[in-house]
Amino acid sequence: MKITCNIIRCALCAAVSLTLVSCHDIEGSTANREDEVVLPEPSDTWLLHSFDKISDYAGCPPANRAEIILMRNENEHLQLVVATAGNEPLDIERDGKPDAVEFRCREVKSFGVLEDDVLVPCGDRIRPEKNILKVWLSFKALSDAPAGTHTEVIRFRNSKCEYAVAIDVTVVDAGLPEIPAIPSVFGINPDNIMLDGLTGLQKIEARKKVADLLLEYRVSPYFSTWISGTMKTECSSSPYPWDDDRTWEYLKDPRFVRVALPFHGLDDMQLGAMLARADAEGILDKAFFYVWDEPTVQAEYDQIRAMGDRLHGYSEKAEIITTFYCGKDKSDDIFGVFDILDGATDIFCTGVWSLQSNEARSEMCRAKLKNGQEWWQYVCMSDYPGLAFNSSGIANRALMWRCWKERTTGFLYWVVNSFSSMKPLKPRADLPDGDGILVYPGEPFGVDEPCVSVRLERWRDGVEDYDMLEMYAMKNGREAAEALLQNVYKNPSSFTDNLKYVTALHSRLVRGY
């Protein structure tokens, strides 16, 4: 493909818009403003929706401009492919409004069979691979961004060539809440992080980097370890010991919607002291104890009850969460678990598999709640819609549509870094592709910070949709919000695969205020 140097020939940067429907619908901006940036006809750049497969770019028409619309505090994305004249490094330059919109550019890379799944920060310079540049462009409207429309121009250039795209970004006069409407808690394996050669403090800071990253994604992280030979779990949201003052300062971060506190390794004196400290620090009201994973038999329920009695003996505010996917003795009676663990569990968290894509079962779960109990959901393995690699881009997002429609008040994901080895980096062979992998260590990809998965970005879009649906319902009523969602999502086995309808929903929600 011929490239003319020193002429703007390609596209980069963005945040998805409602006019950016799919790669086949991206044909340019309709802004027609006096300050509109004029670019030549695109030939060597392709802009794709964030839910498209970037590897399908060749079947799309070239494009070098788009429009996006954002609420304040909202993130939107585009994928960009550039056919370059060579493999020389390119400088990344932005001409826009950094005081209104935060911009990030990350390279899209693969991890084994997880094709185009890793988003690697590239700073202000990037080197194409085999004359092809694949990047993920993100925009976030800042909380104090003025309403209005402006043009962002992103350029990749060196002394020989230049490639550019123009994105018309509209920020509406409304914003997402700083605290998400639904708490989402994701586990981190504290050992599946690059720790070789690090001191004790450096190991703590390396783990904290992963937790800090998840906080940016509207996730309340916790470190999770299974006690050998059991389904007991020891969980804590702090990378520091519970009695370290740094723990309590860290957990005061307002982005922690819920916090996990440890249990199994504490004697009675330590447990009492920790609960008293949590209460004094204003943490206990949002704390939870994840002490057992997926009980299936009476003996396990009895142990959970004993643990619950112990915790509640110190504080009635202490809340236990129990995950389960079946009834007693692996029966289908998931509803019986609510009765078995009544008084011992405060948050009942069911695997979506057990609901069988049947919304009537979710209604039955909610009907079993009493005395301030909550009902959450989780996904694992190959649940669909879900977060394993078998789910489409829209399905990653639809997971949170499901949570909103079924009135789930919390979401749990078991672990974000489930690798079988770190050097070399390998997934677990006993899990479906991508299950338990949403965050990657940066070192194998040439950076010193953790990298997120494309699937995590798409999931967060769903969390933002959850917030917008809540806002829309508060203004127009729950029934009106459900009718709007019905255009794209009917139930877990019936939702759209057409990006036009997804972007139309986003437009209605964003402009609904």
VENRANOR-V143177 format. One record per residue. N is the residue number from 1. RES is the residue in one small letter. PHI is phi as a letter, one per 20 degrees, with the letter a starting at -180 (none if undefined). OMEGA is omega as a letter, one per 40 degrees, with the letter a starting at -180 (NA if undefined). D_FIRST is the distance of its C-alpha to the first C-alpha in Angstrom with 2 decimals. Layout:
[[N | RES | PHI | OMEGA | D_FIRST] [N | RES | PHI | OMEGA | D_FIRST]]
//
This chain:
[[1 | m | none | a | 0.00] [2 | k | f | i | 3.76] [3 | i | c | i | 6.47] [4 | t | e | a | 9.95] [5 | c | f | i | 12.64] [6 | n | l | i | 15.92] [7 | i | c | i | 14.94] [8 | i | f | a | 15.13] [9 | r | c | a | 11.75] [10 | c | b | a | 12.58] [11 | a | d | i | 15.56] [12 | l | b | i | 18.16] [13 | c | n | i | 21.78] [14 | a | q | i | 24.35] [15 | a | b | a | 27.19] [16 | v | f | i | 27.39] [17 | s | c | i | 29.09] [18 | l | f | i | 30.93] [19 | t | e | i | 28.63] [20 | l | e | a | 25.77] [21 | v | e | i | 26.70] [22 | s | b | a | 23.88] [23 | c | f | a | 20.15] [24 | h | f | a | 20.70] [25 | d | d | a | 22.94] [26 | i | e | a | 21.00] [27 | e | c | i | 20.29] [28 | g | p | a | 21.51] [29 | s | e | i | 24.77] [30 | t | d | a | 27.96] [31 | a | f | a | 29.77] [32 | n | l | i | 30.46] [33 | r | e | a | 32.33] [34 | e | g | a | 33.17] [35 | d | e | a | 31.32] [36 | e | f | i | 28.14] [37 | v | e | a | 25.02] [38 | v | e | i | 22.68] [39 | l | d | i | 18.93] [40 | p | f | i | 16.31] [41 | e | g | a | 14.80] [42 | p | f | i | 12.58] [43 | s | b | a | 8.95] [44 | d | c | a | 7.77] [45 | t | c | i | 11.32] [46 | w | c | i | 13.73] [47 | l | d | a | 17.49] [48 | l | c | i | 19.80] [49 | h | f | a | 23.56] [50 | s | f | i | 25.30] [51 | f | e | i | 26.72] [52 | d | f | i | 23.55] [53 | k | e | a | 22.13] [54 | i | f | i | 19.09] [55 | s | f | i | 17.78] [56 | d | e | a | 17.71] [57 | y | g | a | 15.00] [58 | a | f | i | 12.68] [59 | g | e | a | 15.62] [60 | c | d | i | 15.80] [61 | p | f | i | 14.61] [62 | p | g | a | 12.64] [63 | a | b | i | 15.47] [64 | n | c | i | 16.56] [65 | r | b | a | 20.29] [66 | a | a | i | 23.20] [67 | e | c | i | 26.97] [68 | i | c | i | 29.21] [69 | i | c | a | 32.95] [70 | l | c | i | 35.04] [71 | m | e | i | 38.65] [72 | r | f | a | 39.89] [73 | n | m | a | 39.58] [74 | e | e | i | 36.87] [75 | n | d | i | 33.51] [76 | e | b | a | 30.39] [77 | h | b | i | 26.85] [78 | l | c | i | 23.21] [79 | q | d | a | 20.44] [80 | l | c | i | 17.09] [81 | v | d | i | 13.76] [82 | v | c | i | 11.13] [83 | a | e | a | 7.68] [84 | t | e | a | 8.55] [85 | a | f | a | 7.98] [86 | g | a | a | 10.88] [87 | n | d | i | 13.97] [88 | e | f | i | 16.28] [89 | p | g | i | 18.56] [90 | l | c | i | 18.10] [91 | d | f | i | 21.24] [92 | i | d | a | 21.90] [93 | e | c | a | 23.80] [94 | r | c | i | 25.63] [95 | d | d | a | 27.24] [96 | g | a | a | 29.65] [97 | k | c | a | 33.20] [98 | p | f | i | 33.94] [99 | d | f | i | 37.61] [100 | a | d | a | 36.84] [101 | v | c | i | 33.87] [102 | e | e | a | 33.01] [103 | f | d | i | 29.31] [104 | r | c | i | 27.90] [105 | c | c | i | 24.49] [106 | r | c | i | 24.35] [107 | e | f | i | 21.85] [108 | v | e | a | 21.85] [109 | k | c | a | 22.84] [110 | s | d | i | 24.54] [111 | f | c | a | 28.08] [112 | g | l | i | 28.59] [113 | v | f | i | 28.63] [114 | l | e | a | 28.35] [115 | e | f | i | 24.61] [116 | d | l | a | 23.08] [117 | d | d | a | 26.65] [118 | v | d | i | 27.17] [119 | l | d | a | 26.60] [120 | v | d | i | 26.64] [121 | p | g | a | 27.52] [122 | c | d | i | 25.14] [123 | g | m | a | 27.26] [124 | d | d | i | 25.56] [125 | r | b | a | 22.93] [126 | i | b | i | 20.34] [127 | r | d | i | 18.24] [128 | p | f | i | 15.05] [129 | e | d | i | 15.40] [130 | k | l | i | 12.92] [131 | n | m | i | 10.10] [132 | i | c | i | 11.30] [133 | l | d | i | 13.99] [134 | k | c | a | 16.54] [135 | v | c | i | 19.46] [136 | w | d | a | 22.59] [137 | l | d | a | 23.78] [138 | s | c | i | 27.53] [139 | f | c | i | 29.89] [140 | k | c | i | 33.65] [141 | a | f | a | 36.03] [142 | l | f | a | 38.85] [143 | s | f | i | 42.41] [144 | d | d | a | 43.40] [145 | a | f | i | 40.27] [146 | p | f | i | 41.37] [147 | a | f | i | 40.57] [148 | g | q | a | 38.05] [149 | t | c | i | 34.40] [150 | h | b | a | 32.11] [151 | t | d | i | 28.40] [152 | e | d | i | 26.64] [153 | v | d | i | 23.54] [154 | i | d | a | 21.65] [155 | r | c | i | 19.37] [156 | f | d | a | 17.44] [157 | r | b | i | 17.50] [158 | n | b | a | 18.28] [159 | s | f | a | 19.22] [160 | k | d | a | 15.72] [161 | c | c | i | 13.75] [162 | e | b | i | 14.93] [163 | y | c | a | 13.99] [164 | a | b | i | 16.87] [165 | v | c | i | 18.56] [166 | a | c | a | 22.00] [167 | i | c | i | 24.53] [168 | d | e | a | 27.83] [169 | v | d | i | 30.40] [170 | t | d | i | 33.84] [171 | v | d | a | 36.71] [172 | v | e | a | 39.70] [173 | d | e | i | 43.29] [174 | a | a | a | 43.93] [175 | g | b | i | 43.23] [176 | l | f | i | 43.22] [177 | p | f | i | 46.24] [178 | e | f | i | 45.95] [179 | i | d | a | 47.67] [180 | p | f | a | 46.10] [181 | a | f | i | 48.36] [182 | i | d | i | 48.02] [183 | p | f | i | 48.58] [184 | s | c | a | 46.02] [185 | v | d | a | 47.02] [186 | f | d | a | 44.67] [187 | g | e | i | 45.87] [188 | i | c | i | 44.66] [189 | n | f | a | 45.64] [190 | p | f | a | 46.94] [191 | d | e | a | 46.46] [192 | n | e | i | 42.82] [193 | i | c | a | 41.61] [194 | m | f | a | 40.74] [195 | l | c | a | 44.26] [196 | d | g | i | 44.69] [197 | g | m | a | 46.40] [198 | l | e | i | 47.07] [199 | t | f | i | 50.50] [200 | g | g | i | 52.23] [201 | l | f | i | 51.29] [202 | q | f | i | 47.67] [203 | k | f | i | 47.54] [204 | i | f | a | 48.90] [205 | e | f | i | 46.33] [206 | a | f | i | 43.48] [207 | r | f | a | 44.81] [208 | k | f | i | 45.30] [209 | k | g | i | 41.62] [210 | v | f | i | 40.80] [211 | a | f | i | 43.58] [212 | d | f | i | 42.52] [213 | l | f | i | 38.97] [214 | l | f | i | 40.41] [215 | l | g | i | 42.62] [216 | e | f | a | 39.55] [217 | y | d | i | 38.55] [218 | r | m | i | 41.90] [219 | v | d | i | 43.21] [220 | s | e | a | 46.61] [221 | p | e | i | 46.06] [222 | y | b | i | 48.71] [223 | f | e | a | 48.99] [224 | s | c | i | 50.24] [225 | t | c | i | 51.98] [226 | w | e | i | 53.60] [227 | i | f | a | 57.05] [228 | s | g | i | 57.15] [229 | g | m | a | 58.45] [230 | t | c | i | 58.68] [231 | m | d | i | 56.75] [232 | k | f | i | 58.09] [233 | t | c | i | 55.48] [234 | e | d | a | 55.96] [235 | c | c | i | 53.78] [236 | s | b | i | 53.57] [237 | s | e | a | 51.19] [238 | s | d | i | 52.02] [239 | p | f | i | 50.76] [240 | y | e | i | 54.12] [241 | p | g | a | 57.54] [242 | w | f | a | 59.28] [243 | d | e | i | 62.01] [244 | d | e | a | 59.67] [245 | d | g | i | 59.76] [246 | r | f | i | 55.98] [247 | t | g | a | 55.74] [248 | w | f | i | 57.53] [249 | e | f | a | 55.62] [250 | y | f | a | 52.30] [251 | l | f | i | 53.38] [252 | k | f | i | 54.35] [253 | d | g | a | 50.70] [254 | p | f | i | 50.67] [255 | r | f | i | 47.41] [256 | f | f | i | 49.54] [257 | v | f | i | 50.63] [258 | r | c | i | 52.36] [259 | v | c | i | 53.27] [260 | a | e | i | 54.26] [261 | l | d | a | 57.34] [262 | p | f | a | 58.49] [263 | f | b | a | 61.52] [264 | h | f | a | 62.20] [265 | g | e | a | 62.59] [266 | l | d | i | 65.11] [267 | d | e | a | 68.88] [268 | d | f | a | 70.98] [269 | m | f | a | 71.56] [270 | q | f | a | 67.89] [271 | l | f | i | 66.85] [272 | g | f | i | 69.43] [273 | a | f | a | 68.44] [274 | m | f | i | 64.72] [275 | l | f | i | 65.42] [276 | a | f | i | 67.76] [277 | r | f | i | 65.16] [278 | a | f | i | 62.46] [279 | d | f | a | 64.88] [280 | a | f | a | 65.86] [281 | e | e | a | 62.23] [282 | g | m | a | 61.41] [283 | i | e | a | 59.10] [284 | l | f | a | 61.26] [285 | d | f | i | 60.65] [286 | k | d | a | 57.00] [287 | a | e | i | 57.51] [288 | f | b | i | 57.20] [289 | f | c | a | 58.23] [290 | y | d | a | 56.07] [291 | v | d | a | 58.61] [292 | w | b | a | 57.84] [293 | d | d | i | 54.83] [294 | e | l | i | 55.27] [295 | p | f | a | 59.00] [296 | t | c | a | 60.14] [297 | v | c | a | 63.86] [298 | q | g | a | 67.04] [299 | a | f | i | 67.47] [300 | e | f | i | 64.13] [301 | y | g | a | 65.03] [302 | d | f | i | 68.36] [303 | q | f | i | 66.67] [304 | i | f | i | 64.44] [305 | r | f | i | 67.58] [306 | a | f | i | 69.35] [307 | m | f | i | 66.47] [308 | g | f | i | 66.44] [309 | d | f | i | 70.19] [310 | r | f | a | 69.88] [311 | l | f | a | 67.24] [312 | h | f | i | 68.98] [313 | g | f | i | 72.21] [314 | y | e | a | 70.79] [315 | s | b | i | 69.00] [316 | e | f | i | 68.59] [317 | k | f | a | 65.33] [318 | a | f | a | 63.75] [319 | e | d | i | 61.31] [320 | i | d | i | 60.29] [321 | i | d | i | 57.13] [322 | t | c | i | 57.15] [323 | t | e | i | 54.17] [324 | f | b | a | 54.95] [325 | y | c | a | 53.37] [326 | c | b | i | 56.55] [327 | g | e | a | 60.30] [328 | k | g | a | 63.15] [329 | d | l | i | 62.87] [330 | k | m | i | 59.31] [331 | s | f | i | 60.59] [332 | d | e | a | 58.71] [333 | d | e | i | 61.11] [334 | i | f | a | 58.91] [335 | f | f | i | 61.25] [336 | g | f | a | 64.17] [337 | v | f | i | 62.48] [338 | f | f | i | 62.98] [339 | d | f | a | 66.72] [340 | i | f | a | 66.90] [341 | l | d | i | 65.27] [342 | d | f | a | 66.79] [343 | g | n | i | 68.06] [344 | a | d | i | 66.17] [345 | t | c | a | 62.60] [346 | d | d | i | 61.49] [347 | i | c | i | 57.83] [348 | f | e | a | 57.21] [349 | c | d | a | 53.58] [350 | t | e | i | 52.67] [351 | g | f | a | 49.67] [352 | v | f | i | 47.83] [353 | w | g | a | 48.20] [354 | s | f | a | 51.93] [355 | l | e | i | 51.49] [356 | q | l | a | 49.98] [357 | s | l | a | 47.79] [358 | n | d | a | 51.14] [359 | e | f | i | 51.70] [360 | a | f | i | 55.43] [361 | r | f | i | 55.50] [362 | s | f | i | 54.05] [363 | e | f | i | 56.84] [364 | m | f | i | 59.35] [365 | c | f | a | 58.05] [366 | r | f | a | 58.49] [367 | a | f | a | 61.95] [368 | k | e | a | 63.07] [369 | l | f | i | 62.54] [370 | k | b | i | 65.60] [371 | n | l | i | 66.92] [372 | g | m | i | 63.68] [373 | q | f | i | 61.61] [374 | e | d | i | 57.83] [375 | w | c | i | 55.46] [376 | w | d | i | 51.99] [377 | q | c | i | 49.30] [378 | y | b | i | 46.99] [379 | v | c | i | 44.23] [380 | c | a | a | 43.53] [381 | m | l | a | 42.32] [382 | s | d | i | 40.36] [383 | d | g | a | 41.95] [384 | y | c | e | 39.93] [385 | p | f | a | 39.03] [386 | g | b | a | 38.74] [387 | l | c | i | 36.75] [388 | a | f | a | 36.05] [389 | f | f | i | 32.57] [390 | n | f | i | 33.71] [391 | s | e | i | 33.85] [392 | s | f | i | 31.03] [393 | g | g | i | 29.88] [394 | i | f | i | 32.30] [395 | a | f | i | 35.02] [396 | n | g | a | 34.80] [397 | r | f | a | 35.66] [398 | a | f | i | 38.14] [399 | l | g | a | 40.29] [400 | m | e | i | 41.66] [401 | w | f | i | 42.08] [402 | r | g | a | 44.35] [403 | c | g | a | 46.28] [404 | w | f | a | 46.88] [405 | k | f | a | 47.98] [406 | e | e | i | 50.26] [407 | r | m | i | 51.67] [408 | t | f | a | 50.89] [409 | t | d | i | 51.90] [410 | g | a | a | 49.98] [411 | f | c | a | 47.13] [412 | l | c | i | 47.06] [413 | y | c | a | 44.39] [414 | w | f | i | 45.82] [415 | v | a | a | 43.46] [416 | v | d | a | 40.00] [417 | n | b | a | 39.66] [418 | s | e | i | 41.05] [419 | f | d | i | 39.79] [420 | s | e | i | 41.67] [421 | s | b | a | 40.95] [422 | m | d | i | 39.36] [423 | k | c | e | 38.68] [424 | p | f | i | 36.63] [425 | l | f | a | 35.64] [426 | k | c | i | 36.37] [427 | p | f | i | 37.05] [428 | r | f | a | 40.38] [429 | a | f | a | 40.44] [430 | d | e | a | 43.18] [431 | l | d | i | 41.18] [432 | p | g | a | 38.54] [433 | d | g | i | 34.96] [434 | g | n | a | 34.70] [435 | d | f | a | 38.37] [436 | g | m | i | 39.84] [437 | i | c | i | 36.55] [438 | l | c | i | 35.43] [439 | v | c | a | 35.44] [440 | y | d | i | 34.02] [441 | p | f | a | 35.23] [442 | g | f | a | 32.76] [443 | e | g | i | 33.50] [444 | p | f | a | 31.47] [445 | f | d | i | 28.38] [446 | g | n | i | 29.12] [447 | v | c | a | 31.04] [448 | d | d | i | 34.79] [449 | e | c | a | 35.07] [450 | p | f | a | 35.01] [451 | c | d | i | 31.94] [452 | v | e | i | 32.19] [453 | s | e | i | 30.77] [454 | v | g | a | 28.60] [455 | r | f | i | 31.64] [456 | l | f | i | 33.97] [457 | e | f | a | 31.93] [458 | r | f | i | 32.12] [459 | w | f | a | 35.81] [460 | r | f | i | 36.55] [461 | d | g | i | 35.13] [462 | g | f | i | 37.86] [463 | v | f | i | 40.47] [464 | e | f | i | 39.59] [465 | d | f | i | 39.96] [466 | y | g | i | 43.36] [467 | d | f | a | 44.40] [468 | m | f | i | 43.30] [469 | l | f | i | 45.15] [470 | e | f | i | 48.22] [471 | m | f | i | 48.00] [472 | y | f | i | 47.55] [473 | a | f | i | 50.52] [474 | m | f | a | 52.69] [475 | k | e | a | 52.09] [476 | n | d | a | 52.08] [477 | g | o | a | 53.77] [478 | r | g | a | 52.66] [479 | e | f | i | 52.78] [480 | a | f | i | 50.33] [481 | a | f | i | 47.86] [482 | e | f | i | 48.20] [483 | a | f | i | 47.63] [484 | l | f | i | 44.39] [485 | l | f | a | 43.18] [486 | q | g | i | 44.23] [487 | n | f | a | 41.29] [488 | v | c | a | 38.92] [489 | y | c | i | 41.31] [490 | k | d | i | 44.44] [491 | n | a | a | 45.20] [492 | p | f | i | 43.61] [493 | s | d | a | 42.74] [494 | s | b | i | 41.66] [495 | f | b | a | 39.01] [496 | t | f | i | 35.90] [497 | d | d | a | 32.44] [498 | n | d | a | 31.10] [499 | l | f | i | 29.54] [500 | k | g | a | 30.73] [501 | y | f | i | 34.28] [502 | v | f | i | 33.73] [503 | t | f | i | 32.29] [504 | a | f | i | 35.11] [505 | l | g | i | 37.64] [506 | h | g | a | 36.25] [507 | s | f | i | 36.46] [508 | r | f | a | 40.05] [509 | l | f | a | 41.06] [510 | v | f | a | 39.58] [511 | r | e | a | 41.02] [512 | g | e | a | 44.29] [513 | y | c | NA | 46.03]]
//
